[in-house]
Structure formats: structure tokens, C-alpha cells
Amino acid sequence: MNTGAAENIQVQSQNLVTDNVTVVEGEVATLSCRVKNNDDSVIQLLNPYRQTIYFRDARPLKDSRFQLVNFSDNELRVSLSNVSLSDEGRYVCQLYTDPPQEAYADITVMVPPGYPIIKTEEGVVSEGNETEMNCTAAGSKPASVIRWMKGDKELQGMSEVTPSPDDRMSTVTSRLTFTVSREDDGVPVVCIVDHPAVKDFQAQKYLEVQYKPEVKIVVEFPEGLTREGENLELTCQAKGKPQPQQINWVKVDDDVPSHAVISGTDLLIENLNKSYNGTYRCVASNSVGESYDDYILYVYDALTTTPIPTTTTTTTTTFTTTLPDTTEDSRAGEGAPRTVDHAVIGGVVAVVVFAMLCLLIILGRYFARHKGTYFTHEAKGADDAADADTAIINAEGGHNNSDEKKEYYI
């Protein structure tokens, strides 16, 4: 129902018709007495005390708030401005017939509540504690209904209705109790008042929640594994309400290395070695409490490059195999070092040996098939010659007829 609008409910009495009216305090109510079949009978309107407000178009009652809106043979319509609770009651439409006829119109006055007020026991609440809020909507008719919202979530409160001394109006107080968390900081808590005389009637209060720091360690350097000889830089990020004023670096169950540099929220350790392994902790505190985060340092071996060459040479060919460098290490199973594949090396050597054997077999078969020969020719009759010259002369022309003497070699 809109504020200021009167609600009319029709009431009939034989030939006479009127309406019940509901109106908001301070607004205008309209009363109408209507005749279905008029026989020139007189219509008049009376108040709850049976005093005549209007007789036909005349107003005997000296209350200027009543004004004639319409008068005809079939209707008497009167308005009542600035309605108050004292105007509530049963009004009478009367038709002078024999016997007289009457119809009754009830005026109901609604009183809107006062502006809601939220009260809290404490303005600032610590995380994990319980807080209580009270919302009051005073002096309404009928009694208001109060609902609670925290952000976009509805919460259930406990309401108490207190009537006024004359029992005509009511004051409603709703109590809300809940436990706060850090996520509630800055969230509005809204008290919503539902009443037929008003719309969008509400009040809100923003929560202020204090909480201990949230701590996170961030590795600035190195990006990968921590190795011997390298530098390590850690940053401690801490956020709380109030903002933490004190941040400390410690090593669990040991002392921080003597040459480590602590600058505010940063920890720098240069030239790492395995003796620095351990758990490093950043501790931040404020008035609510303290929190910490841990970083586990494990220093790996420094990177090395280890080539593993394998070289085989024959009379005509040289085979060289060089394995890739091993340059990776791992932490927690990541980037494990590559191992030499001995099966590959063995395979390469076997191929080379096999090639050499095949070459020797081929050479042997070649020389076996191509045998070398030579001839010697001795002159016949040379044995009977007295001297060398005679032997040469005797031998001339004897080559063609000489027996061939062959010798073979392999």
C-alpha cells in the first residue's frame, strides 16, 4: 500500500452502500454514502459519537477538517483531512426512509514507525568475538516487523514488542547476535523495518573488525632451485588490522646465519652452502595476535657441466659420440639430473667393431682371388758355354723354344 492512500472496502445495507477506509496518520480519508435507488430520501453522515457531520449538503459539526466533496440524489461524499488516531471508529451513513436505513464505514488509522536506530555495545570487534546489535522502531500502528541483513545474507534476530500506555501503538526492538570474522570488516549490517505505512525504511551500520596478521613469504631470488654459491632473498608480506608494526625473521631450532642481512621485511643470505639448510620463519604481530609463515631451505649442489665423449677410429673412419651436459638438478622431485645411457654407448661400440671385422673379411677375400705371378727364363745351352759371351750367343733365338718356368706367390 502506498503512503497516504486510503483503502476502501465496500459495505452494503439494503439500498445504502458505503466503504471501510484505512488511512495513514496525517493523510486524507474519504467517506462515501451511496444510494442505489433514491426515492428522494435524505442522506446524512454521522461520526462515531452519533453526531451529524453532514445533513444533505449542510455541515452542522464545527470541524473544518470535514469538507463536502460531492452531493447528489445518489451520493454524499465527505473528506477528512489530517487524520489522527482520535478519528478512528465507526461512521454511519443514514438514509431517512421508513424504517430508516443505516450503513457503517470503519476508519482505521495507521501510524508509521519512527526512523530505526541501530545501537551496538562496542564499535570495534576483534576477530572471533561475538557482537550484539539492537535495532528499534518506535511508536507504530500496527507493530512493525524487523529483519536483518549482513551483506547479502539475511540473519535472524530476536524481536520484542512493547505497547504504548494507551495500548494503541507499539515499539519493536530486535536484537541480533553473531560471531565476526575478518571477512566481515567493512561489511554493512542493515536493519530493515517492514510496515504497511512506509517503504524502504532501514538503517545500517558498517562493521569494523580487527584481526591478527596474514603472513606470506615470497621468494624474490632465485627463481628456480637454491644452489651452493648462489644468493637467497626472501620477502615477508604481512597484512592485518591494525597493520602489524613488528616483523621478525628467525630460524627454527637454530640461529640465522651470521652474515645474513635482515632489512625490514626482507631476508638476504649470500653465498649459500648446505650448512644453511633449515626452516626460516617470518613472524608478524599486532594488538590482536601474531601469525607466521615458514620457508624450508634446501641447498643443492652447484651446477656442473660433465661431457662424456666416446671416440672410435679405423683406417678410414672416425666416429665420435659426446653425451649432453648434465645441467639440471631438482628439489622435491623436479628437474632430476639426466643419466648416461650405457646401452647407447655399447650399441655404438658394437657397430664400430662389427664394421672393422667386415672390412678385414672383405680384404682377405679380395687378395685371395687376385693371385700374383712372375716368370723366369733361363737360356738353354748356357751350361755348355765356355764363357758368358758364348752363353748369350747360344741363348739367342732359343727363348721361343725354352721351357717356361713359373713361380707363384700369395
Solvent accessible surface area in square Angstrom, and as a share of the most:
residue,aa,sasa,rsa
1,M,98,0.44
2,N,96,0.49
3,T,83,0.48
4,G,21,0.20
5,A,44,0.34
6,A,39,0.30
7,E,77,0.35
8,N,86,0.44
9,I,97,0.49
10,Q,109,0.49
11,V,43,0.24
12,Q,104,0.46
13,S,30,0.19
14,Q,147,0.65
15,N,29,0.15
16,L,0,0.00
17,V,9,0.05
18,T,0,0.00
19,D,17,0.09
20,N,37,0.19
21,V,1,0.00
22,T,24,0.14
23,V,0,0.00
24,V,4,0.03
25,E,67,0.30
26,G,40,0.38
27,E,61,0.28
28,V,73,0.42
29,A,0,0.00
30,T,47,0.27
31,L,3,0.01
32,S,12,0.08
33,C,0,0.00
34,R,65,0.24
35,V,8,0.04
36,K,106,0.45
37,N,113,0.58
38,N,43,0.22
39,D,96,0.50
40,D,123,0.64
41,S,18,0.12
42,V,35,0.20
43,I,5,0.02
44,Q,10,0.05
45,L,1,0.00
46,L,11,0.05
47,N,13,0.07
48,P,46,0.29
49,Y,162,0.62
50,R,122,0.45
51,Q,91,0.41
52,T,37,0.21
53,I,0,0.00
54,Y,12,0.05
55,F,78,0.32
56,R,99,0.36
57,D,83,0.43
58,A,53,0.41
59,R,91,0.33
60,P,77,0.48
61,L,42,0.21
62,K,198,0.84
63,D,36,0.19
64,S,81,0.53
65,R,66,0.24
66,F,8,0.03
67,Q,93,0.41
68,L,66,0.33
69,V,75,0.43
70,N,54,0.28
71,F,62,0.26
72,S,48,0.31
73,D,94,0.49
74,N,69,0.35
75,E,19,0.09
76,L,1,0.00
77,R,88,0.32
78,V,1,0.00
79,S,20,0.13
80,L,1,0.00
81,S,44,0.28
82,N,95,0.49
83,V,1,0.01
84,S,37,0.24
85,L,22,0.11
86,S,83,0.53
87,D,12,0.06
88,E,41,0.18
89,G,28,0.27
90,R,131,0.48
91,Y,5,0.02
92,V,5,0.03
93,C,1,0.00
94,Q,21,0.09
95,L,1,0.00
96,Y,102,0.39
97,T,33,0.19
98,D,145,0.75
99,P,104,0.65
100,P,82,0.51
101,Q,31,0.14
102,E,41,0.19
103,A,1,0.01
104,Y,80,0.30
105,A,0,0.00
106,D,44,0.23
107,I,5,0.02
108,T,57,0.33
109,V,0,0.00
110,M,10,0.04
111,V,11,0.06
112,P,44,0.28
113,P,8,0.05
114,G,34,0.33
115,Y,142,0.54
116,P,2,0.01
117,I,99,0.50
118,I,28,0.14
119,K,138,0.59
120,T,38,0.22
121,E,134,0.60
122,E,79,0.35
123,G,53,0.51
124,V,63,0.36
125,V,5,0.03
126,S,36,0.23
127,E,54,0.24
128,G,52,0.50
129,N,77,0.39
130,E,112,0.50
131,T,5,0.03
132,E,45,0.20
133,M,3,0.01
134,N,41,0.21
135,C,0,0.00
136,T,44,0.26
137,A,0,0.00
138,A,50,0.38
139,G,24,0.23
140,S,0,0.00
141,K,41,0.17
142,P,68,0.43
143,A,42,0.33
144,S,6,0.04
145,V,91,0.52
146,I,16,0.08
147,R,88,0.32
148,W,2,0.01
149,M,41,0.18
150,K,37,0.16
151,G,36,0.34
152,D,137,0.71
153,K,125,0.53
154,E,99,0.45
155,L,32,0.16
156,Q,164,0.73
157,G,13,0.12
158,M,132,0.59
159,S,67,0.43
160,E,119,0.53
161,V,82,0.47
162,T,75,0.43
163,P,76,0.48
164,S,28,0.18
165,P,149,0.93
166,D,88,0.46
167,D,109,0.56
168,R,92,0.34
169,M,56,0.25
170,S,20,0.13
171,T,40,0.23
172,V,1,0.01
173,T,47,0.27
174,S,1,0.00
175,R,113,0.41
176,L,3,0.01
177,T,63,0.37
178,F,25,0.10
179,T,82,0.48
180,V,3,0.02
181,S,44,0.28
182,R,44,0.16
183,E,128,0.58
184,D,11,0.06
185,D,45,0.23
186,G,45,0.43
187,V,35,0.20
188,P,38,0.24
189,V,0,0.00
190,V,18,0.10
191,C,0,0.00
192,I,28,0.14
193,V,4,0.02
194,D,56,0.29
195,H,13,0.06
196,P,56,0.36
197,A,0,0.00
198,V,31,0.18
199,K,139,0.59
200,D,138,0.72
201,F,40,0.17
202,Q,80,0.36
203,A,15,0.11
204,Q,92,0.41
205,K,71,0.30
206,Y,128,0.49
207,L,10,0.05
208,E,72,0.32
209,V,0,0.00
210,Q,50,0.22
211,Y,22,0.08
212,K,86,0.37
213,P,2,0.02
214,E,91,0.41
215,V,24,0.14
216,K,125,0.53
217,I,21,0.10
218,V,44,0.25
219,V,62,0.36
220,E,88,0.40
221,F,102,0.42
222,P,10,0.06
223,E,177,0.80
224,G,57,0.55
225,L,39,0.19
226,T,2,0.01
227,R,19,0.07
228,E,59,0.27
229,G,48,0.46
230,E,59,0.27
231,N,59,0.31
232,L,1,0.01
233,E,60,0.27
234,L,0,0.00
235,T,22,0.13
236,C,3,0.02
237,Q,93,0.41
238,A,18,0.14
239,K,127,0.54
240,G,7,0.07
241,K,61,0.26
242,P,52,0.33
243,Q,94,0.42
244,P,13,0.08
245,Q,162,0.72
246,Q,103,0.46
247,I,43,0.22
248,N,67,0.34
249,W,14,0.05
250,V,64,0.37
251,K,16,0.07
252,V,48,0.27
253,D,144,0.75
254,D,87,0.45
255,D,114,0.59
256,V,37,0.21
257,P,19,0.12
258,S,121,0.78
259,H,81,0.36
260,A,19,0.15
261,V,81,0.47
262,I,85,0.43
263,S,72,0.47
264,G,58,0.56
265,T,50,0.29
266,D,47,0.24
267,L,1,0.00
268,L,53,0.26
269,I,0,0.00
270,E,83,0.37
271,N,100,0.51
272,L,2,0.01
273,N,54,0.28
274,K,87,0.37
275,S,87,0.56
276,Y,32,0.12
277,N,47,0.24
278,G,25,0.24
279,T,34,0.20
280,Y,0,0.00
281,R,62,0.22
282,C,0,0.00
283,V,27,0.15
284,A,0,0.00
285,S,30,0.19
286,N,28,0.14
287,S,95,0.61
288,V,50,0.29
289,G,25,0.24
290,E,105,0.47
291,S,22,0.14
292,Y,122,0.46
293,D,42,0.22
294,D,56,0.29
295,Y,29,0.11
296,I,122,0.62
297,L,2,0.01
298,Y,105,0.40
299,V,0,0.00
300,Y,26,0.10
301,D,79,0.41
302,A,50,0.39
303,L,101,0.50
304,T,92,0.54
305,T,85,0.49
306,T,74,0.43
307,P,74,0.47
308,I,63,0.32
309,P,89,0.56
310,T,32,0.19
311,T,85,0.49
312,T,32,0.18
313,T,88,0.51
314,T,28,0.16
315,T,127,0.74
316,T,118,0.68
317,T,59,0.34
318,T,79,0.46
319,F,85,0.36
320,T,89,0.52
321,T,36,0.21
322,T,81,0.47
323,L,25,0.12
324,P,99,0.62
325,D,58,0.30
326,T,44,0.26
327,T,64,0.37
328,E,83,0.37
329,D,32,0.17
330,S,17,0.11
331,R,56,0.21
332,A,101,0.78
333,G,72,0.69
334,E,122,0.55
335,G,37,0.35
336,A,66,0.51
337,P,70,0.44
338,R,158,0.58
339,T,125,0.72
340,V,41,0.23
341,D,76,0.40
342,H,140,0.62
343,A,84,0.65
344,V,77,0.44
345,I,34,0.17
346,G,40,0.38
347,G,35,0.34
348,V,47,0.27
349,V,62,0.36
350,A,60,0.47
351,V,99,0.57
352,V,3,0.01
353,V,74,0.42
354,F,135,0.56
355,A,48,0.37
356,M,81,0.36
357,L,98,0.49
358,C,46,0.28
359,L,71,0.35
360,L,115,0.57
361,I,111,0.56
362,I,111,0.56
363,L,82,0.41
364,G,44,0.42
365,R,135,0.49
366,Y,120,0.46
367,F,132,0.55
368,A,63,0.49
369,R,169,0.62
370,H,116,0.52
371,K,138,0.59
372,G,25,0.24
373,T,79,0.46
374,Y,91,0.35
375,F,96,0.40
376,T,50,0.29
377,H,109,0.49
378,E,127,0.57
379,A,33,0.26
380,K,115,0.49
381,G,34,0.33
382,A,37,0.29
383,D,144,0.74
384,D,130,0.67
385,A,22,0.17
386,A,104,0.80
387,D,80,0.41
388,A,72,0.55
389,D,101,0.52
390,T,50,0.29
391,A,17,0.13
392,I,109,0.55
393,I,118,0.60
394,N,75,0.39
395,A,11,0.08
396,E,120,0.54
397,G,63,0.61
398,G,27,0.26
399,H,108,0.48
400,N,142,0.73
401,N,122,0.63
402,S,22,0.14
403,D,109,0.57
404,E,99,0.44
405,K,111,0.47
406,K,96,0.41
407,E,72,0.32
408,Y,152,0.58
409,Y,124,0.47
410,I,178,0.91
